[in-house]
Amino acid sequence: MRTDDLKLFHLIVKNGGLVATADMLNQPKSSVSRRLKGLEEELNVKLFHRQSRLMSLTQAGERFYQRTLPIMEELESTIQEVTKPAGEITGHLRIHLLPIPHLMAVGELILEFMAHHPGVSIEILTQPERLDMARHHLDLAFALGEMHEDSSLIARPVLDTQLCFYASPDYLARSAPLASVEDLSRHNMIRLRMQNGKLFDPLPRDLRGSIRLQGNLILNHPPLMMEAALQGQGVICMPAEMCDPLVEQGLLVKLLTGIAPTSGRCWLIYPSRHYMPLARRKLIDFLVDELAKGKGVYRRTLQKYLPM
């Protein structure tokens, strides 16, 4: 069995089909299909179900993929370490980036990583719901809120923040007074739909359920929530690191400063396999280091609002 054909099989699984894999390799689809068929004939087993343009692993194909994945990852890392110049890495990474408040900042960091490592190709998915990493063949993912234990995954906290209430001066000038947390029930709240399908409740835990929040705008994209608040659509609950600089510019007003802010946490998640592709390991280290800088990350998101 040729190593290149085994690597091709893994690319097809990760890319979800022949067309995307052929495009990545800049090869005709027929050539990729022929090589896959040759691998199946050599193994004497059908690896994929083929239905029109859709492909899914057979039971044997799934078992073959899972058993050969650590072998391929270890082989690729070893080859890169032995043959590539120091600092040069290659590979393809698949990342799930939730619409977190710092989405654009993280996206810019990923692009910066790619600029340093042009041999790495990256696919970014931005579905608002949390995806199964094994099923979608993800290398990295970001998640918000509480994490449940999963022995197959490693979850590293990369950003902690304090969530506070904000609104624009224009909105406050034409709305009811907002002096206490109870007053929020009379205001238009811009709500966040979480990846689990529930609406985020920004109230302190001891007040949740006792105050009814309402609003005519629900989003699953925090940067768009901030844009809506700047345009006077209502009250938001967002990270202080993002909104406090806009308060200093007079674009937003910080509200209810007498109550304790809600804590928020963003996690970086990746498979816990012992052998990790070099490209994934390098990107994880880069993101963890850069996101540890905190305020500098948020400033990237705010550049269009802040004076030069």
C-alpha positions in Angstrom: 0.0 0.0 0.0 1.4 3.4 -1.0 1.6 6.0 1.7 0.4 8.6 -0.8 -2.9 6.7 -1.3 -3.5 6.3 2.4 -2.9 10.1 2.8 -5.3 10.7 -0.1 -7.9 8.6 1.7 -7.5 10.8 4.8 -7.8 14.0 2.8 -11.1 12.7 1.2 -12.5 12.0 4.7 -11.4 15.4 6.1 -12.7 17.3 3.0 -15.9 15.4 2.8 -15.6 14.3 -0.8 -13.7 13.9 -4.1 -14.4 17.4 -5.5 -12.9 19.4 -2.6 -9.9 17.0 -2.4 -9.3 17.3 -6.2 -9.5 21.1 -5.9 -7.0 21.1 -3.0 -4.6 18.9 -4.8 -5.1 20.7 -8.1 -5.9 17.3 -9.8 -8.8 16.1 -11.9 -11.6 14.5 -10.0 -11.2 11.4 -12.2 -7.6 10.9 -11.0 -8.5 11.2 -7.3 -11.5 8.8 -7.9 -9.2 6.3 -9.7 -6.6 6.3 -6.9 -9.4 5.8 -4.3 -10.8 2.9 -6.2 -7.3 1.4 -6.5 -7.0 1.6 -2.7 -10.3 -0.1 -2.2 -9.4 -2.9 -4.6 -6.1 -3.4 -2.8 -7.8 -3.6 0.5 -10.7 -5.6 -1.0 -13.2 -3.5 1.0 -15.5 -0.6 0.2 -14.5 2.5 2.1 -17.2 5.0 1.1 -20.9 5.1 0.4 -21.3 7.1 -2.8 -24.6 8.9 -3.4 -24.5 11.5 -6.2 -22.0 14.1 -4.8 -22.3 12.9 -1.2 -19.8 10.5 0.3 -19.9 8.9 3.7 -17.7 6.3 5.3 -18.8 2.7 5.4 -18.5 0.8 8.7 -15.3 -0.7 7.4 -14.1 2.7 6.2 -14.7 4.3 9.5 -12.8 1.6 11.3 -9.9 1.9 8.8 -9.9 5.7 9.2 -9.8 5.6 13.0 -7.1 2.9 13.2 -4.8 4.6 10.6 -5.3 8.1 11.9 -2.7 8.1 14.7 -0.3 6.2 12.3 -0.7 8.9 9.6 -0.3 11.8 12.1 2.8 10.3 13.6 4.3 9.6 10.1 3.5 13.2 8.9 5.1 14.8 12.0 8.2 12.6 11.7 8.6 13.3 8.0 8.2 17.1 8.5 10.7 17.1 11.4 13.3 15.2 9.4 12.9 16.6 5.9 11.7 20.2 6.3 13.9 23.2 7.1 13.7 24.4 10.7 10.4 26.2 11.2 8.8 25.1 8.0 5.5 23.1 8.4 2.9 21.8 6.0 -0.6 20.3 6.4 -4.3 20.9 6.2 -6.3 22.0 9.3 -10.1 22.1 9.7 -11.3 24.5 12.4 -14.7 25.2 13.8 -14.9 28.9 14.9 -18.1 29.7 16.7 -19.5 33.2 16.4 -17.7 34.2 19.6 -17.3 37.9 20.5 -13.7 37.9 19.4 -14.4 36.0 16.1 -12.7 38.5 13.8 -9.7 38.8 16.1 -9.2 35.0 16.2 -9.7 34.9 12.4 -7.0 37.5 12.0 -4.7 35.4 14.2 -5.3 32.4 12.0 -4.5 34.4 8.9 -1.3 35.7 10.6 -0.3 32.1 11.3 -0.8 31.2 7.7 1.3 34.1 6.6 4.2 32.7 8.7 3.6 29.1 7.5 2.5 29.2 3.8 2.7 25.5 3.6 -0.4 25.1 5.8 -3.9 25.2 4.3 -6.9 25.9 6.6 -10.6 25.4 6.4 -12.8 27.4 8.8 -16.4 26.5 9.6 -18.6 29.0 11.4 -21.8 27.1 12.2 -23.4 28.6 15.3 -24.0 25.2 16.9 -21.2 23.0 18.5 -20.1 20.3 16.1 -19.0 16.8 16.9 -15.2 16.9 16.3 -14.8 13.3 15.3 -17.7 13.2 12.9 -16.7 16.5 11.2 -13.0 15.6 11.3 -12.1 18.9 13.1 -8.6 19.7 14.3 -9.6 22.6 16.5 -12.7 24.2 17.8 -13.8 27.1 20.0 -16.6 26.9 22.5 -18.2 29.3 25.0 -19.5 28.6 28.5 -19.2 25.5 30.6 -17.4 22.4 29.3 -18.5 18.9 30.1 -15.8 16.3 30.6 -14.9 14.3 27.5 -11.9 11.9 27.6 -11.5 12.2 23.8 -11.0 16.0 23.9 -8.7 18.5 25.5 -10.3 21.8 26.4 -8.0 24.7 27.3 -9.4 28.1 28.5 -8.0 30.8 26.3 -10.0 33.9 27.3 -11.8 34.9 30.5 -13.9 38.0 30.5 -16.4 40.0 32.5 -19.8 40.5 30.7 -21.4 43.9 31.4 -24.4 45.8 30.1 -24.1 48.5 27.5 -26.3 50.7 25.3 -25.8 53.7 23.0 -26.5 57.3 24.3 -29.1 57.6 21.5 -31.0 54.6 22.8 -30.9 55.7 26.4 -32.1 59.2 25.5 -35.4 57.9 24.1 -36.0 55.0 26.5 -37.2 54.4 30.0 -34.8 55.0 32.9 -32.4 52.2 33.6 -31.1 52.5 37.1 -31.6 49.0 38.5 -31.4 45.5 37.1 -35.2 45.2 37.5 -35.5 48.0 34.9 -34.1 45.7 32.2 -37.5 44.1 31.9 -38.8 47.4 30.4 -36.0 47.6 27.8 -35.3 46.1 24.5 -32.6 43.5 25.0 -30.4 42.3 22.1 -30.3 38.6 22.9 -27.6 36.0 22.1 -28.6 32.6 20.8 -26.1 30.1 22.2 -24.6 27.1 20.3 -26.9 24.8 22.3 -29.9 26.5 21.0 -30.8 28.3 24.2 -30.9 32.1 24.7 -28.1 33.4 26.9 -29.3 34.8 30.2 -27.0 37.7 31.2 -28.5 38.2 34.6 -26.6 37.3 37.8 -27.5 33.7 38.8 -29.6 34.7 41.9 -31.8 36.9 39.6 -32.3 34.5 36.7 -36.0 33.6 36.3 -37.2 36.4 38.5 -36.8 39.1 35.8 -38.3 38.7 32.4 -36.0 39.9 29.6 -37.5 40.7 26.2 -36.3 42.1 22.9 -37.1 42.2 19.2 -33.6 41.2 18.0 -31.9 37.8 18.6 -28.5 37.1 17.0 -25.9 34.3 17.2 -23.1 36.7 16.2 -21.7 38.8 19.0 -19.9 41.4 16.8 -23.2 42.0 15.0 -24.9 42.4 18.4 -22.3 45.2 19.2 -23.0 46.8 15.9 -26.8 46.8 16.6 -26.2 48.4 20.0 -24.1 51.1 18.5 -26.9 51.8 16.1 -29.3 52.3 19.0 -31.3 49.0 18.8 -31.2 48.2 22.5 -29.1 46.9 25.4 -26.4 44.3 25.1 -24.4 42.2 27.5 -20.9 41.9 26.1 -17.2 41.5 27.2 -15.9 44.6 29.0 -12.7 44.4 27.1 -14.6 44.9 23.9 -17.0 47.6 25.0 -15.1 49.7 27.5 -13.0 51.4 24.8 -16.2 52.4 23.1 -17.4 53.9 26.3 -14.3 56.0 26.5 -15.1 57.2 23.0 -18.7 58.1 23.9 -20.2 55.6 21.6 -21.6 53.4 24.4 -22.7 53.8 28.0 -21.8 51.2 30.6 -24.9 50.3 32.6 -25.7 48.8 36.1 -22.1 49.2 37.3 -23.2 48.4 40.8 -24.0 44.8 40.2 -21.4 42.1 39.8 -20.7 41.3 36.1 -21.3 37.8 34.7 -18.2 35.8 34.0 -17.6 34.3 30.5 -15.0 31.9 29.3 -13.8 30.8 25.8 -12.3 27.4 25.3 -9.9 26.0 22.7 -10.8 22.3 22.0 -8.8 19.6 20.2 -8.6 15.8 20.1 -6.6 14.2 22.9 -4.7 11.7 20.8 -1.1 11.2 21.8 0.3 11.9 18.4 -0.6 15.3 17.0 0.2 16.7 13.5 2.9 19.3 13.7 0.7 22.0 12.0 -2.0 21.5 14.6 0.5 21.7 17.5 2.1 24.8 16.2 -1.3 26.6 15.6 -2.4 25.7 19.1 0.7 27.1 20.6 0.4 30.2 18.5 -3.2 30.8 19.4 -2.7 30.1 23.1 0.2 32.6 23.3 -1.6 35.3 21.3 -4.9 35.0 23.1 -3.1 35.2 26.5 -2.4 38.8 25.6 -6.1 39.5 26.0 -6.7 43.2 25.4 -4.6 43.3 22.3 -6.8 40.6 20.9 -10.0 42.6 21.5 -8.4 45.7 20.1 -8.2 44.0 16.7 -12.0 43.7 16.7 -12.4 47.3 17.7 -10.1 48.9 15.1 -12.9 50.2 12.9 -14.4 52.1 15.9 -11.3 53.5 17.6 -9.4 56.5 16.4 -6.0 55.8 14.8 
